[in-house]
């Protein structure tokens, strides 16, 4: 049995992204209770990278307007076809902090996002080569100008905070009526594109999965980054930003942070004495 499996393992190891087996294993946690969430995140991540990273490479290479439109369409399509996944570990962390998902679901979603990212970059590189198209790039930062990664980390943290503030607003605070989804998703896409242009210091990624999945593919050995600065920039900083954004939302709208009340707020529910009282209801007329 071992002699049969050994040639197969050696033949496929060059095509097996590091960490993919651990990602797939997470789908079966708690007797596959979170298989649907895993599938949505894995497929959604593949679609997100395909549809959004092709903007400016496969589509709109010579036109910024076409690039922005292609990116916006990609964000909407990936979300709609993928079933509304987070496709971002920082977003999943925020959803756990706000009590929208439990810890296990967050873990499974992040594992699926990493799995999708680890598959996506080599897959679309292969497609690019076969079709003679421009290969995708990925987020990186220049350590020669930022030795400890602090400037890149600050950029990623602020971009993540602003991204989450926008997500909270268009999903929970603003209501566009009958066409809510078809209005808020393009707005989200435009906001993401704006942040990409405004915070370029670390790529940007605004997504820990993108930073690490690209680094694995871009490395000569196909292994995870060894430099602690990578994890400081692409994981610690966005996670700090996600927790800060979640805290701010709880202060504004109420709720709990990691299951605990915060010492002040909510601002949203505060009513002042100067607010006019509601007019009394008119008595119903008897027929």
N, C-alpha and C positions, 0 to 999 in steps of 0.2 A: 504493500500500500504506500509506504513512504517513498519507495523507489519510483512509483508512478507519479506521485504528487511533486517530487523534487524538481523534475524538468519543467513542469508547469509553473511552479513558483518562480524559478529562475528566469523563465521566458517572459513572465508578466511583471516582474518586480520593477522593471524600468518604466512601466506604464501605470504603476499603482502609486498615486500621490501619497506622500507621507501623512499619516493620520486618518486616512479615509476609512479604514476598517473600524477604528474607534468611533468615528462619526456614525457609521451605519449601525454599530452595536447599540447606540443610544436610542435608536428607533424602537427597540424591543423592551425598553424599560417599562415596568409595571404592566406586564403582559400586554404590550402593544397599545396601552391606553392612549398614548400620544402619537400613534402612527400617522394620523391625519395631519397633525401639526408638523411632524417631521417631513411628511411628503410635501406639504404646502411650502415650507421653508426651503427645502432642497430644490424643488422645481422652480420656485419663485426666484431663488438666487441665481440659478442657471439662466432664467429668462432675463432677470435684471441686468446681469453682466452682458448677456448677448445684445439686448436691446439698447442699453445705455452706453456701453463702451464702444459699440459700433458707430455711434454718433461722432463725427469728426475723423473717423478712420474709413469705414465702409460707406458712410453717408455724410454728406456735408463737409468733405475735406477741403473744398474750395469756397465754401460759403458759411459764414457764421450763423446766418439766419436759418439755413437748412439744418445745420448742426444742432441748434437750439430746438428746432421743431422736432427733429428726429429723436433727440434726447427726451423731450416732453412726451412724445408718443410712446417711447420705450418705457418710461416710468409708469404710465397709465396701463399699457398692455401687460407689463410684467405683474402689476398688482392685480389686474382684473383676471387674467388667465391663471395666475398662481393662487388665487383664492384669498387675497389680502394678507400676505405674509409680512413679517417684520423686516426680513432680509438684512438685519443689522443688529449685532449683539448689544450695542448701546441702547437701542430702542427696546429690545427684549428686557434688558436690565431695568429700564425705566418702568416698563409695564409690570414687572415684578415688584418694584419699589412702591408702585401705586396700587398694588393689589389686583391688577387686571388679570394676571396669571400667577400660578403658584411657582415655587422654586423648581420643581421637577419639569414643568412645562418650559420654563425659561431655559433650563439646561438642555433639554431636547431640541428646542428651537435653535439655540446657538450651535449645538453640534451639527444640526442639519445645514445651517448657514455655512459653517466651515466646510462641510462635505461638498456642498454645491460649489463653493468658491474654489476648492482644491481640484475639482473636476473641470470647472468652466474654463480656466485659463489655458491648460494644455489642450483641451478640446477645441476651443476656438482658434488657438494657434495652428492646430492641425488643419482646420477648415480654411484658415487664411492662406496657408501654404498651398493647399490643394487648388484653391481658386485664384491664386496669385493676387491676393488682396493684402492690404496693409495689416500687419499684426497688431493686436491690442497692446497697449501699454498698461502701466499700473502705478499706484501711488508710491513715491519714494521721497526722502529728504536728503539734503546734502550735508553730511557731517563735517565737511571742511569749513563750512561757515557757521556751524551750530554743533559744537563739540559734544555737549551733553544732551542735545535734542530739546532743550527747554523752549526755544522759540517755536519749533515745530509742534511741540506738545501743547503749548498755549494756543496756537492756531487751531489745532484739532479740538481742543476743549471748547473754545468759544464757538466754533462752527457747529459742534454737536449740541451745545446749549440752544443756539438759535434755531437749529433744525427741529429740536424737540418742542420748543415754544410754538413753532409754527404747526407742528403735528397736533399738539394739544388744541390749538385754536381752531383749526379747520375741521377737526374730528369731533370735538366736544363742546366748543363754545359758539361757533358760527353755524348757522343753518341756512342752506340755500334752497330749501323747499324740495320740490319734486325732482330736481336735477342736482341734488346735493353732491352725489358721487362724481358726476361728470364735470362739476365745477371745481370741487376741492382737489381732485387728483391732478388736473393740469396746473392748478395753482401751486401744488406741492412740487411738481416737476420744475416749474419755473423758479421756485425758491431754492431748490437743490442746485440748479444750474447757477443761480446767482451766488450761492455760497461757494461753489467750486471756483468761480472766477475771483471772488473776494478773498478767499483764504487758501492760497496756493502753496503755502510754505511746506506742507508735508504731502503734497500731491495734488489736491488733498484727498483723504480717504473719507473722513467723517463716518467711518465704518471700520471697526477693528478687523472684521473678516476680510475686507478688501486688502488692507495693508499687509496682513500675514499671508493670505492665499497667494497674492502676487509675489511676495518675497520668496515663498517656497518654490514657485514655478521659476522665478528669475534666478534662483541660486544654481550654481553649477552642479551641486550634489543633490538637489531636490529635497533638501532638509529644511527644517524650521530654523529661523534666524537664531544666531548665538549671541548677538549683541543686545545687552539689556536695554539700550537706548531705543531699539525697535519697539519693545513692549511698553516702554514708558510713553512713547509718542502715540502708538496706535491702539493701546489697550487701557493703560492707566489713565491717561488724560481724557479720552472719551467717556470712560466709566465715571470719573469724577464729575465731568460735565453732565452726564445723565443723572447722577444722584442730585447734583445741585439743581438741575432743571425740574426734577421730580419734587424736590423740597419746595421750590418756588411755586409750583402748581398747587401743592397741598395748602400752602399759605394763602394762595388766591382763592381756590375753589373748595377747600375742605378735604376731608378724607384722612387717610393715614399714610405714613411713610415707613415702609418695612413693617407694617402692622402696628405702629406706634403713633400716638397723637403728637403733633408739634406744639410748642409752647404758645404760639400765637396764630391768629387767623381764625376762620377764613375771611378774607376781605370781601369776597363776592357776596356773602350773605349779610354783611353789616348794613343796617338801615339807620339813618339819622333822623332826628326829630324834625328836621326841616322838610322831609319828604311829605308831599301831600297825601292825605289819607284817601282811600278809595271811596268814591261816591256811594251813598246808600243805594241798595237795589230798589228799583221801582216796584211798587206793589202790583201783583197781577190783577188784571181786570176780570171780574166775573162775567161769564157769558150769560 
